[in-house]
């Protein structure tokens, strides 16, 4: 039979390790890639790139209670490249919470992103934001040729609703242009 003092010491060490270990992704990023037109392979300028960091609370039933944790936004240059700076996602209470990364690429007239053929297969076990930490990543956006294709894409466009508008102003500007083109009323 172990002594209670030894059990408490073991429990204390285990808790210390759990709280000291990085949660989710400790230091993540930077994230970078080149965005190209899927059909032509040409770099796409003015693509709005949004990374939203969302903190979830862990429960016995899974993750719940999403909270805005932060966001970064940038726009691609003439070469189609972007970089989101590294971010410290260290979470001292990882046994109770986790930070997830949601990525959105938006350019009016283009659809949902995908990685260049073969790149996704090569890193099947990685999440998209982890792939974007690697070198020489190409993201492809398919051109949408009809109003119906654009409406369908726009219908599925999602951005976490608790992101302050001023943190992703360029996203909302691009979205407003697309809404105007589609004949939809502005978002409030």
KEFI-381667 format. One line per field, with one value per residue (C-alpha): z, y, x; residue in three letters; residue number from 1. Coordinates in steps of 0.001 Angstrom, whole numbers, plus 500000, padded with zeros to 6 digits. Layout:
pz (Z;...)
py (Y;...)
px (X;...)
residu (ALA;...)
num (NUM;...)
//
This chain:
pz (500000;499004;501430;500959;500892;497925;496088;496600;495416;492277;491628;492086;489624;487083;487371;487067;483873;482449;483092;481958;478686;475675;474600;471061;469141;471438;469070;465690;462365;460523;457873;454254;450779;447231;445975;442296;439854;439671;435898;434715;437526;437602;440971;442391;443773;446372;447913;451480;453876;457333;460214;463165;466432;468464;472001;472895;476318;476599;478143;478515;475518;473357;472708;473561;474404;471518;472307;470031;470806;468072;464332;461637;458166;455149;451381;448704;446642;442874;443307;445057;448255;451813;455281;458601;461440;464069;467053;470531;471092;474275;476524;480189;480855;477792;479620;479785;476590;473082;470407;466842;463704;461050;457655;455024;451610;449781;446312;444523;441591;443115;445100;448002;448311;447956;448032;444789;443715;445632;448483;450570;450038;451146;454528;455167;458926;459139;459514;456891;459192;459889;456157;455730;458153;455623;452750;449100;449580;446690;447372;444401;444010;441279;439172;439435;436028;436705;439123;440428;441222;443027;444997;446024;447174;448967;450686;452285;453123;456857;459223;462981;463996;467075;465158;465605;462206;462495;462817;459378;457560;454186;454372;454832;451958;449603;450848;450186;446586;446070;447629;445325;442276;443286;443907;447613;450278;452388;455553;458735)
py (500000;503377;506201;509003;511482;509725;509589;513322;514039;511937;513678;517069;516232;514932;518117;520282;518478;518757;522493;523152;521231;523293;522872;522652;524299;526054;528339;528097;529658;531573;530502;531182;529998;531126;531323;530620;530332;526613;526613;528909;528409;532187;533934;535650;539160;540673;537401;538106;535578;535287;533120;532987;531422;529980;528619;525677;524239;520497;518491;514795;515066;516864;520497;523257;526939;528513;531870;534307;534022;536222;536705;537828;539099;539861;540217;538541;540640;540502;537221;535632;535137;535806;535382;535365;535904;533268;533317;531952;529592;528175;527130;526525;524640;522411;519646;521949;524028;523907;526524;525719;527614;528413;529579;531537;532671;535099;536569;537513;535164;532287;529235;527113;526598;523365;522442;521700;518136;515759;518142;517222;513514;513874;515297;513496;513512;517292;519926;522675;525267;522843;522348;526119;526106;524067;525440;525796;525283;526176;526930;526820;528727;527574;530321;530347;530963;531437;533438;530153;528818;532041;531973;528357;529163;532298;530335;528120;530941;530952;533231;532920;535424;536758;538189;541987;543568;545897;542880;541580;544736;543647;540419;542406;544755;541779;540188;543430;543501;539912;540611;543617;541548;538856;541420;540624;543235;544277;542314;544169)
px (500000;501379;501552;499006;501865;503463;500122;499575;503101;502520;499209;500864;503640;501098;499022;502116;503114;499593;499442;503006;502737;501731;498143;496921;499703;502145;503988;502324;503147;504197;501728;502544;501684;501138;497554;496958;494075;493340;492828;495610;498128;498650;499173;496089;496458;494094;492932;491830;493345;491778;492961;490571;491671;488812;489082;486859;486215;486619;483801;483134;480822;483425;484304;481847;481614;483514;485152;486960;490675;492126;492444;494838;494057;496213;495888;498015;500387;501009;502901;499891;501869;500792;502210;500408;502901;503565;501287;501719;498810;500257;497458;498321;495111;495063;493260;490225;490523;491944;492539;491488;492389;489767;491056;489155;490360;488091;488385;485174;484620;486568;485512;486705;490428;492290;495931;497723;497122;499349;500206;497159;497770;501370;500318;497029;497502;498004;495311;495203;496777;499634;500240;500466;503418;505419;507509;506490;502751;500453;496785;494454;491194;488812;487218;483438;481910;478228;476136;474701;478192;479022;475760;476373;479910;478785;476013;478662;481075;481622;483463;483234;480548;482341;485308;485282;484573;487551;489903;488878;487796;489221;487213;484001;484963;485505;482301;480380;481705;480571;477155;476725;477678;475187;472438;472226;471621;474611;475346;474528)
residu (UNK;UNK;UNK;UNK;UNK;UNK;UNK;UNK;UNK;UNK;UNK;UNK;UNK;UNK;UNK;UNK;UNK;UNK;UNK;UNK;UNK;UNK;UNK;UNK;UNK;UNK;UNK;UNK;UNK;UNK;UNK;UNK;UNK;UNK;UNK;UNK;UNK;UNK;UNK;UNK;UNK;UNK;UNK;UNK;UNK;UNK;UNK;UNK;UNK;UNK;UNK;UNK;UNK;UNK;UNK;UNK;UNK;UNK;UNK;UNK;UNK;UNK;UNK;UNK;UNK;UNK;UNK;UNK;UNK;UNK;UNK;UNK;UNK;UNK;UNK;UNK;UNK;UNK;UNK;UNK;UNK;UNK;UNK;UNK;UNK;UNK;UNK;UNK;UNK;UNK;UNK;UNK;UNK;UNK;UNK;UNK;UNK;UNK;UNK;UNK;UNK;UNK;UNK;UNK;UNK;UNK;UNK;UNK;UNK;UNK;UNK;UNK;UNK;UNK;UNK;UNK;UNK;UNK;UNK;UNK;UNK;UNK;UNK;UNK;UNK;UNK;UNK;UNK;UNK;UNK;UNK;UNK;UNK;UNK;UNK;UNK;UNK;UNK;UNK;UNK;UNK;UNK;UNK;UNK;UNK;UNK;UNK;UNK;UNK;UNK;UNK;UNK;UNK;UNK;UNK;UNK;UNK;UNK;UNK;UNK;UNK;UNK;UNK;UNK;UNK;UNK;UNK;UNK;UNK;UNK;UNK;UNK;UNK;UNK;UNK;UNK;UNK;UNK;UNK;UNK;UNK;UNK;UNK;UNK;UNK;UNK;UNK;UNK)
num (1;2;3;4;5;6;7;8;9;10;11;12;13;14;15;16;17;18;19;20;21;22;23;24;25;26;27;28;29;30;31;32;33;34;35;36;37;38;39;40;41;42;43;44;45;46;47;48;49;50;51;52;53;54;55;56;57;58;59;60;61;62;63;64;65;66;67;68;69;70;71;72;73;74;75;76;77;78;79;80;81;82;83;84;85;86;87;88;89;90;91;92;93;94;95;96;97;98;99;100;101;102;103;104;105;106;107;108;109;110;111;112;113;114;115;116;117;118;119;120;121;122;123;124;125;126;127;128;129;130;131;132;133;134;135;136;137;138;139;140;141;142;143;144;145;146;147;148;149;150;151;152;153;154;155;156;157;158;159;160;161;162;163;164;165;166;167;168;169;170;171;172;173;174;175;176;177;178;179;180;181;182;183;184;185;186;187;188)
//
